[in-house]
Amino acid sequence: MTFVARTHARRPLFTTAAGKALLASVPDEEMYRLLELAGAEQAGDVRQFLAELPQIRSRRLAFNRGVTFKDAFAVATPLLASDGSPIAAITAAVDPAEADRLDDLGEELKKAVAVLGARYGLNHA
């Protein structure tokens, strides 16, 4: 895997696992305001995110299954402040050979966030 943060590459929130987890964690008014910033060429990606939104919110897991890079698969869960606002998204990424582990990795991420939440008085629900 390549650490792409060094390239300062920008990705739309609604396509990355971490971005989806964060976007799904803000109030609807803010989420829709941010989605409206997308260009017409991104309408399909926005629709896809909105289709995934109920599951992201119910499971507290967001996925990127080879969308940003065809050989990169990621899962993320939000870390929330005590008032429920998002602080960060915790992400795990794997190569295609391990893509079938994403659901299990996501559950492990949620456990890690629960430990962090308990330790620092954050909301993990």
C-alpha positions in Angstrom: 0.0 0.0 0.0 1.1 3.5 -0.6 0.8 6.3 2.0 -1.0 8.8 -0.2 -1.4 11.5 2.4 2.2 12.6 1.5 1.0 13.5 -2.0 -1.5 15.9 -0.5 -4.2 14.2 -2.7 -7.7 15.4 -1.9 -10.6 13.0 -2.0 -14.3 13.8 -1.7 -15.7 12.9 1.8 -18.4 10.8 0.2 -16.0 8.4 -1.5 -13.5 7.5 1.2 -14.3 5.2 4.2 -13.1 7.9 6.7 -15.0 10.6 4.9 -18.2 8.6 4.8 -17.9 7.8 8.5 -17.4 11.5 9.3 -20.1 12.8 6.9 -22.7 10.3 8.3 -21.9 11.6 11.8 -22.8 15.2 11.3 -26.3 16.6 11.5 -28.3 16.1 8.3 -28.3 19.9 7.6 -24.5 20.0 7.6 -24.2 16.8 5.7 -26.4 18.0 2.9 -24.7 21.4 2.8 -21.4 19.5 2.3 -22.9 17.2 -0.4 -24.2 20.2 -2.3 -20.5 21.3 -2.8 -20.0 18.3 -5.1 -19.8 18.9 -8.8 -22.2 17.5 -11.4 -19.6 14.9 -12.3 -19.7 13.5 -8.8 -23.5 13.1 -8.7 -23.3 9.3 -9.0 -20.8 9.1 -6.0 -23.2 11.3 -3.9 -26.1 9.1 -4.8 -24.1 6.0 -3.9 -23.1 7.6 -0.5 -26.8 8.5 0.2 -27.8 4.9 -0.6 -25.2 3.6 1.9 -26.0 6.2 4.6 -28.7 4.2 6.5 -26.3 1.3 6.8 -23.3 3.5 7.7 -25.4 5.1 10.5 -26.8 1.8 11.8 -23.6 -0.1 11.8 -21.2 2.8 12.5 -19.0 1.5 9.7 -18.2 2.9 6.3 -16.4 1.1 3.5 -14.4 1.9 0.5 -14.2 -1.2 -1.6 -11.7 -0.3 -4.3 -13.3 3.0 -5.3 -10.5 5.4 -4.6 -7.8 2.9 -5.7 -8.8 -0.4 -7.3 -6.3 -2.3 -5.1 -7.2 -0.6 -1.8 -10.0 -1.6 0.5 -10.8 0.3 3.7 -13.3 0.4 6.6 -13.7 3.3 9.0 -15.7 4.1 12.2 -16.2 7.5 13.8 -14.7 8.7 17.1 -17.3 10.9 18.6 -17.1 13.6 21.3 -19.4 13.3 24.4 -22.0 15.5 22.6 -22.0 13.1 19.6 -20.1 15.3 17.2 -17.4 13.7 15.2 -13.8 14.1 16.3 -12.0 11.7 13.9 -12.5 8.6 11.9 -10.4 5.5 12.7 -9.6 3.6 9.5 -8.1 0.2 8.6 -7.0 -0.6 5.0 -6.1 -3.9 3.3 -5.1 -5.1 -0.1 -7.5 -7.1 -2.3 -6.3 -10.5 -0.9 -7.7 -9.5 2.5 -10.8 -7.6 1.4 -13.1 -10.3 2.8 -11.9 -9.3 6.3 -13.2 -5.7 6.2 -16.4 -6.5 8.1 -14.4 -8.2 10.9 -11.8 -5.4 10.9 -14.6 -2.9 11.2 -15.9 -4.6 14.3 -12.4 -4.6 15.8 -12.2 -0.8 15.1 -15.5 -0.2 16.9 -14.1 -2.1 19.9 -11.0 0.1 19.9 -13.1 3.2 19.7 -15.2 2.0 22.6 -12.0 1.6 24.7 -10.8 5.1 23.7 -14.3 6.5 24.4 -14.3 5.0 27.9 -10.8 6.1 28.6 -11.3 9.7 27.5 -15.0 10.3 28.2 -16.0 10.2 24.6 -19.2 8.8 23.0 -18.8 5.5 21.2 -22.5 4.7 20.6 
